Amino acid sequence: MNAQAFKHGGLALSSLGLVFLAFWFGDRSSAVAGAKSKFNKVVGLGDPAPDWAGLPGVDDKPHSLGDYAEAKAVIVIFTCNHCPVATMYEERVIELAKKYEKQVQVVAISVSHNGADTMEKMKKRAAEKKFSFPYLYDETQKSARNYGATVTPHFFLLDGKRRIAYMGAFDDNFETEKVAKHYLADAIEAVLAGKEPRVKESLQRGCAIEYE
């Protein structure tokens, strides 16, 4: 991909060998051929959420999906430190986690092998931003592979039975003031009300996860 940049509130995002924005233009049929859902080749809506266990967190404790059995829903976010799109959404994630803290468990997972995403730097980032939710590291990248995660940030909402109720983007615009569709928040409200989200999937947008 050639180096490209665009502006977001004065912030320039560029590929530079690190950032690849997952925008698909034109005919997407070949890109999703064989997919279980429109934008995911690995998991489908309504599927049981892939389990993960023993992932180390910035709190120096191991974390497993089963730890959050009491939560009415779980949000799994594949993210990292170095991606400007991921950092762009941090405040929105922090606010959402605070709003639903008594009902929904937010869990952030990094599978990045980038030097900016070491556990030490994850701890620093979590402390600076005062994350109220677990920030975990999966060196094996297995959790992201099992969920079919392709970018950071990539959001997965799991319902009370830990089935995938929504996956994709947080909302429909990088610029907060231009957001018209609150995909994740609307899906949470539906799940907490015992209903299916009206929009169950959207195109994930962010920096491509570099699998090894």
N, C-alpha and C positions, 0 to 999 in steps of 0.2 A: 504494500500500500504506500503510495506517495505521501510525503509529509503534508498534512493539511492542518489548518487551524480555524477555529471559529471563536467568536466572543460570547461570553456569558457574564454580564454584569462587570465587564472589564477584565474577566479572567480568560486567558487564551488557553484552549486545549489543543494539543497537537499530537500527532502519532509518535514521531521521534523514536520509533522502534519500541515504544512502551505502550502507548495508548492507541487502541483501535476501537472506534465507536461502532457499535453493532446496529447500524441503520441498514435496512434492506430496501432497495429500490427496485421498481419494475416487477418483473415476473418472479415470484418467490417460490414457485412450485418445486423447482429443483432443490432449493435450499431446505425444504421441509419434506422432501420425498421420504416416505417410510417413517415419518414422525408419529409419535403416539398422540401428540396434540399439535396445534397449529405451529407453535414455536419451540417445541421441545421434542427431541428424538428419543428420549430415555423414559420419561415418566408421563403419565396421562392424568387428567383431572379425575378425581375420585379414587385414584390409586392410593394404597396404603403408603404413607411416607417412609422412604428408606430410613432405616435406623442408623444411628451412629452412637459410639460409646467411647469413653475414656479420652476425650479430646482435652488437652491442657488449656486452661484459661489464663487470662492475665492475673487472676487471683491465685495462681499456682495450685489450683485444684482441678481434678479431672471432671469432665462434664459429659453427660449422656442424655439422649432425648428422653429416656425414661425418667430422668430427674424431675421433669415438669409435668408429671401425670395429673397434678391437681389443676393445672391451667385449663381454662375453657377453650383456648386456642393457642397455637404456637406459631410465631413468625420466624422462619429461618432465613437469614440474609447472608448471602455469600458476598463478601466485601474485602477490602484491604486498605492499607494506609496510602499507597502511592497513587492510586487512581483519582484524578481530579473529579470525575463524575461521582465516585463513591464519597469523597469528602464533601462534595456539593450537597449531598443528601443527608449528611450526618445530623444536622440540626433538625431536619424533618423527622428523622428516625427517633432522635432523642425526645422530641415533643410527643410523637405517637406512643412511644414506650411509656412515657409519664401519664398520658391520658388513659391508657388501658392497663396500667400496672397491676390493678387488682383482679384482672380477668385474663389478660393475654401475656404470655411469656415471649419476649423478644430475645433471639439468640443470633449473634453475629459470628460468622466463621470465615477465617482467611485461609486460603490454600496456596497463597502466593509464595514463591521462592525468591522473589525480588529482595534485594538487600535492604530496601526501605520497610520491609514487612517482617523483620525478625521479631521474636517474642519480646525482646527488650524494647523495641520501638513500638510494638503494639501496646505494651504496658504504659509507655510514655503517652501515647495518643489517647488511650482510655482515661488516663488520669487528667490530661489537659482538658478533654471534652466532658469529663465527669459522666462517663457512660454508666447508666443504671442497670445495664443488662450484660450478660456474659459475652466476652469477646474471646473466641477460641481459635486455636491454630491446629490445622490438619496438614501436617507435613506430607502425608501420603497422597493427599488430594482425592482420596476415595469418596469422601462425603459429597463433594461437588460433582464428581463423575456420576455417582449414583442418582443424584437429583437432576442430572443433565444441565447443570449450571454452565452458562457460556460467558457471562460478563460479570463485572462488578459495578454497581450492586445488582444482584438478582434476588428477587423476593419470592418466598414460598409461604403461603398461609395454610396451616394445618388445622383442621376442625377438631372437635372434641374427641372424635374417634381416630384422630391422627391420619386422616385422609387428606389428600391435596385438594383444597377448596379453591385456591387461587394461586397463580404464578405469573411472574412477569415484572413489570415496572411498578414503581411506587405511585407515580401519577403520570400525567401526559405532557409535562413541560419542565425543562431544566430550570426555568425561571419561575420562582415561587409565585410572583404576582401575575403570571400568565396561565397558571394551572386552571384548567376547566374540569378535568376529570380526576377524581381522587380514587383511583382504582383500589389500592390496598385498604384505605380507610373504609370505603364503601363495602368491600368484601368482609372486613372485620365486623361491621355492623350487622350484615346479613347473617354471618355465622353465629354471632352472639344471640341473634333473634331466632335461631333455629331454622334459618332459611338458606337457600343457595344464593350465592352472589349473582347479581344480574350480569356482570362482566366477570368471567372466571379466568380469563387469560388476556394478557397484553404483550406486546413486543418488548422484551427486555432491552435496555439501552445502557451502555457503559463501556468500560475497558475490557477487552477480551481476556479471559482467563488463559494464562499460558500453562498448558498441561505439559508434563514431562514424562 
